[in-house]
Amino acid sequence: MDLERMRALLTALQEARYAGVRSVSYDGKTINYGSDSELANAIADLEGRITTAATGTPRRRRWGTVASKGL
């Protein structure tokens, strides 16, 4: 899938999520998502694929832990 097509699909997914709809149609195909979390995962995956296609390197994520003794 080329970069422009992925960006168009990402826009369609985001618009569907913000509208509260769990089915997306593009190129004559319809995809139904069972929950908002499935749709969110599809968006995150597509964003990663777009980043990889645009830059040639995968998107990095940082995880950290914060702790406090309540002082």
Stockholm file with secondary structure:
# STOCKHOLM 1.0

chainA/1-71         MDLERMRALLTALQEARYAGVRSVSYDGKTINYGSDSELANAIADLEGRITTAATGTPRRRRWGTVASKGL
#=GR chainA/1-71 SS CCHHHHHHHHHHHHHHHHHTCCEEEETTEEEECSSHHHHHHHHHHHHHHHHHHHHSSCCCCCCCCCCCCCC
#=GC SS_cons        CCHHHHHHHHHHHHHHHHHTCCEEEETTEEEECSSHHHHHHHHHHHHHHHHHHHHSSCCCCCCCCCCCCCC
//
